[in-house]
Amino acid sequence: MTRLQVDALEVRYGGTPVLHGIGLALPPGEFVALLGPNAAGKSTLLHAIAGVVRATRGAVHVDGIDVARDPRAARMHLGLAVAPPLLPERLTGLECLRLFAAARGLRDVPADTLALAESLHATAMLDRSVSHYSLGTRQKLGILLGLIGTPPLLLLDEPVNGLDPLAARALKQHLRQRAREHGDTVLMATHALDVAERVVDRAVLMIEGRLAHAWDAQALEGIRRDPERSLEAEMAAALATNSRP
């Protein structure tokens, strides 16, 4: 079974190609890091998978559902963390959570979402307006909104950016638990190579809108066991090899 299937995906912005024939297949229970330099296309890929950005060519299926043909059904199977600048300023955090819960057909905010808020040390801020939130608190709320309702495919874009160390650790543990114990699939774009090196099952490198390199579980385990190797060094080598003149 494939949780996420991406086939020959292309995206253009105003005629300019951003994604070039992306192919990616993720099974249930896999935690994958999406790596790459700035402007490599990582955010665009996540948004195209979620149906927020329309593909020029190719297809995305989530649990067998075509995202382009049935976006509403597909979105019930995936969660995309909300970027901090897109949060509604006039609502409180709790009002945001209730709004997103209702969109998923839930009567109220699930207990597991409130438990995650507690572990992220965000509970005290839920009754306050988003306009008063720091970057880190906005990041926490965006994550909670994306994960609400326990969707089986989780899409996160730089989720540890702005988080304090305790919250970042709690989030990594939560995502790992979701993958290992519940079979959820996590695709996380990140520049935090320590997360990619120590936590995930697979890492894929995107360069200029293409998937250029991948490290499977065996390769990552080899890096972890060898003190003279690092994902940072191997990523730099792959970037040098795949960079265009």
PAGURO-479029 format. One record per atom (N, C-alpha, C): x, z, y. Coordinates in pm, whole numbers, plus 50000, padded with zeros to 5 digits. Atoms other than C-alpha are relative to their C-alpha. Layout:
<recs>
XZY;...
</recs>
This chain:
<recs>
500845000049880;500005000050000;500885000050125;499285000649873;501184991950353;499135005950109;500764993949890;500105013650643;500014991050121;499865009049886;501444990050909;500684987249955;499435013150033;502074952850862;500044991650128;499825008549881;503494932451151;500624987049953;499535013150048;503944895051088;500214990450116;499655010649904;505754870051314;499415002750138;500664996149876;504624888951624;500794995250122;499415004749876;505304872651959;499145004750117;500694996049876;504414885352307;500724993650117;499445005649876;504904868152641;499365006850119;500504995049872;504554882052991;500174989050103;499925010649901;503684854753236;500844988249956;499235011250053;505244828553012;501395003749954;498674995650042;508414848752957;499915007149866;500064993650131;508984857552590;500635013950002;499514986250007;509404895052527;500265004149857;499814997650143;508964898052150;500094986649929;499735012850066;510294870851921;499825001449848;500225000650144;508724868551575;500305012949925;499734987050063;508794905551487;499285001149866;500584997150132;508224913651120;500385014149959;499754986050034;507854949751009;498915005049908;500974994350093;506184967550718;500355014749978;499794985650018;505785005450702;498985005449901;500924994050097;504305023750402;499495013550048;500444986549966;502375056550416;501135010049981;499054989150013;504515087250472;501404997250049;498665003149951;507485069950636;500135003450148;499694996349862;509055083150957;501124990750046;499075010649959;510805054651141;500335001350149;499555000149861;512875055051460;500234985750044;499805013149939;512795024251681;501025001650111;498884998449908;516115021851863;500244987250079;499635011849922;517504998652127;500255003550144;499734997649858;518754996152484;498744998450083;501135002049908;516454996252785;499644985250005;500545013749989;514244965152813;500204992049872;499855007150127;514764956852445;498664995449945;501335003750049;510984954452389;499345010749916;500534989450085;510364987752215;498585004250042;501324995949951;507444998552434;498984988949981;500915011350018;505934963852422;499564999049854;500355000650142;506054964352042;498975010749966;500964989450028;504274997952026;498634996750058;501275003349936;501614986052270;499324988149934;500595011450072;501124953452081;499405004649868;500534994650124;500664972651756;498685007050025;501224992549967;498054994551926;498904991250057;501005009049943;496264964252070;499865001250149;500034998649856;496964974452429;500554987450067;499435012649956;499094943252478;499584989149901;500465011050086;497744910352344;501184991549953;498935008450056;500044891052113;499744985350029;500105014449981;500754854552185;499864992949866;500025005850136;501244847351816;500295011149901;499744990250103;501384866251488;498835009349979;501104991050036;499304894551346;500515014149975;499744985950029;499184932351317;498835005449920;501034993750082;497294950351041;500345014849983;499864985650022;496774987951023;499025004049891;500834997050118;495504999750685;499134988149963;500705012250036;494504963750625;499074994550105;500915004249893;492524960750950;500784991750102;499385008849901;493424931751181;499745005750139;500154993749869;494064947651522;499364990550101;500565009749905;493174915651712;498534997349973;501385003350034;489944908951524;499065011950007;500854988149999;488644944551501;500765011750063;499164989849935;490514965551760;499405013949995;500634986750001;487974993851763;500215006949867;499804994150133;488184999451388;501475003549979;498574997650018;491974996451394;500455012450076;499584988749917;492315022051673;499575013449941;500394987750067;490505047851460;501045004149897;498964997450099;493485045251222;501375002250063;498704998149935;496225048651483;499865008650124;499954992149879;497235071551764;501214996250082;498925003649909;499315060752063;500115010850106;499804989749899;500765088552276;499874993950140;500255004949865;499745084852640;501215002750089;498864998449910;502565078952889;499625009250115;500324990449893;502765106853152;499414994050126;500595005449877;502065083753452;498554995549985;501355005150022;498795072253292;498955010949982;500954989050017;497215106753259;499105001350122;500924998549886;494105112653474;500295012650081;499554988949916;495195134753763;498915010450025;501064990949957;491785150053840;499425008549887;500524992450114;491005162753490;500975011049962;499134989950060;492325193953326;500484994749865;499515004050131;494305191053007;498925001049894;501074998150099;491365204752807;498934989350013;500995010749979;488985179552964;500514986849942;499415012150059;491375151652863;499885000349848;500074998750145;491505164652507;498574998049950;501405001550040;487705166752487;499544985550012;500345014149981;487375131452622;500544991449886;499395007750109;489765117352361;499385003849865;500664995850125;488135137952085;498664992949986;501305006850003;484735123352177;500154985249966;499765014150028;486205088352167;500264997649851;499775001050144;487155095251805;498835005349919;501194995550069;483685107751723;500015014649962;499904985750029;484655144551719;499185007950101;500834991849912;482395171451862;500825008250098;499154992049913;485245191552007;501454997849962;498575001350028;489015194152014;500315006749867;499724994250133;490215199551654;500945011950007;499174987950005;491835232451560;501474996549986;498595003450020;495025214851449;500644994850130;499485004249870;495395199251796;500315012150088;499764987849923;495055233351959;501205007749945;498844993450060;497575247251711;501294993250042;498825007349954;500025219751805;500285003150146;499824996449860;499445227452172;500685013650013;499394986749999;500355263552099;501484999149963;498605001150044;503545253751915;500864992850104;499285006949893;504505231152208;500035008250129;500064991249884;503885260152448;499264993350116;500805007149900;501225239852631;498645006450022;501354994349994;498155261752579;499665005750138;500264993449872;498485280952907;499664990150111;500225010149895;498325248253106;498734991949979;501135008750031;495235233152942;498845001650098;501094997849904;492855248453198;500364995750142;499575004449867;494845234653491;499894984950015;500075014349972;494545200853657;501324993249965;498815007650036;496955174353535;500894997650122;499235002249876;498015169353898;501045010950023;499064988949984;499805202953873;501045000649888;499114999750115;501715194353557;501404995050036;498645005249994;505475190253536;500124988049906;499785011350090;506935159953359;499915004549854;500024995350137;507455180353044;498615003349951;501374996550039;503885193453040;499144987449987;500715012850014;502525158353100;500374993349868;499565005850126;504615146552808;499305006649882;500674992650107;503135173752588;498544995949988;501415003950004;499575164652685;499844985849946;500085013750050;500195127552623;500184999349850;499784999350144;501465135852275;498755005449930;501204994150059;498455157952201;498854989949998;501075010049994;496105130052310;500214989149895;499725010550098;497835104652087;499785004549857;500084994950136;497775127051781;498645005949965;501294993550024;494225140451819;499204992549893;500815006050106;491975134351519;500794995849879;499105003050113;494945130951278;499944985549954;499935014050044;495205092751276;501194998149905;498935001550099;497335080650983;501224992250048;498865007049941;499595058951202;500225005650139;499674993849872;501345076251492;501054991750072;499105008149919;503015056051768;500425008150122;499504991749890;505225074852013;501174993150070;498985006449918;507385062052297;500795010650074;499134989849941;510275085352389;499295013550013;500814987849989;508225116452304;500785012550036;499244987849968;511065141652342;500574999750141;499515000949864;511925129352692;499285010150089;500594990049912;511365158652930;499555012649931;500414987950072;510555183752657;501145010249998;499004989650017;512345217052646;500435000549854;499495000250138;514425223252330;499045005749896;500934994150096;511835245752164;498834990749971;501115009250020;509015220952219;500454987649924;499485011750072;511185191852103;500175003049851;499834996050140;512035210651784;498655001249930;501334998550059;508385219451722;499364986449974;500575013350018;507345183151771;500634992949881;499315006650112;509985170051530;499545005949866;500474993650123;508905195351268;498574995749968;501395004050021;505245186151318;499914985749946;500035014050044;505875148751281;500544998749858;499445000550134;508035154250975;498995005249898;501014994550089;505305175550820;498844990349980;501085009850011;502655149450898;500384988849903;499555010750088;504735123350718;500135004849856;499704995350136;505835144050418;498785005549926;501094992850068;502715164650347;498674992750007;501305006549984;499895142450472;500074984849982;499875014450022;501295107650417;499794991650124;500135007749877;501005097950782;501304992350027;498855008449965;503315070750911;500315001850148;499584997749862;505315076651229;500994989150042;499085009649940;506925049451442;500295005050141;499634993349877;508835064951729;501154992850068;498935005749919;510795046751997;500755011550066;499244988949946;513625069252107;501434996050033;498575000949970;517035071052272;500725012249945;499414987750053;517595105152109;500564997149861;499405004050127;520025094751838;500125011549901;499974988850093;520175129951696;498725000549917;501275000750074;516495126151601;500084988949896;499925011450092;517135092051447;500965002949885;498984997750101;520205104251261;499625011149902;500224988150081;518875137351129;498585001449944;501384997050034;515085135351101;499284988749927;500845011150048;513765100651018;500444994949863;499725006350128;513615080750694;500684986450016;499435013349975;514605047650848;500154998250151;499805003349859;515955034951179;500164984950012;499895014549976;515554999551314;500444997950143;499415002849868;517434984851608;499404987350058;500565011549931;515744961751856;500934995950113;499165005649895;517794939152080;499324987450053;500585011849933;516254914652330;498774994749927;501275004050059;512874914552160;500054996049855;499865003150142;514194910251807;500475012449924;499484989550085;514764934451520;501324995049943;498675005350029;518504930551476;500715007149885;499304992350102;519554957851232;499125011449953;500774988750053;518164985451011;500895008949914;499354990350086;519405016950843;498935006549913;501004994050088;517405027250537;500405014449969;499764985850030;517245062450392;501395002349942;498694998450062;520395057250186;501124998750104;498995001849896;522385044650485;500055012050094;500054988349913;521225073650702;500605012249931;499444988750073;522125098550431;501524999049995;498565002049999;525605083450414;500625004150132;499524996149867;526015088450789;499995015250014;500124985449989;524825124550764;501105007249923;499034993350086;527325132750490;501444997550041;498625003749963;530375116550649;500265004350144;499744995149865;531745135750949;500694989750090;499325010249920;533685104951059;499064988650041;500975010449965;530535083751088;498925005950091;501134995749918;527715085351342;499094988150024;500935010849970;524615065451415;500304993850135;499645005149869;525765062351773;501074989249990;498925009750016;528955044351668;499514987449929;500495011550075;527155022051419;499024991750084;500895007249911;524505013451675;500784992050104;499165007149903;527195004351930;500634987749938;499425011650070;528844981651673;498984989249979;501055009950022;525554965051591;499614993250130;500295005949869;524844959651961;501074989850038;498905009249967;528264943752007;499924987349916;500075011550091;527764921251706;498864990750037;501205007949977;524284909851809;499794995950145;500165003549859;524794906752184;500304985250021;499795014249969;524514871752320;501114998550104;498945002349902;527434857052515;499434997350138;
</recs>
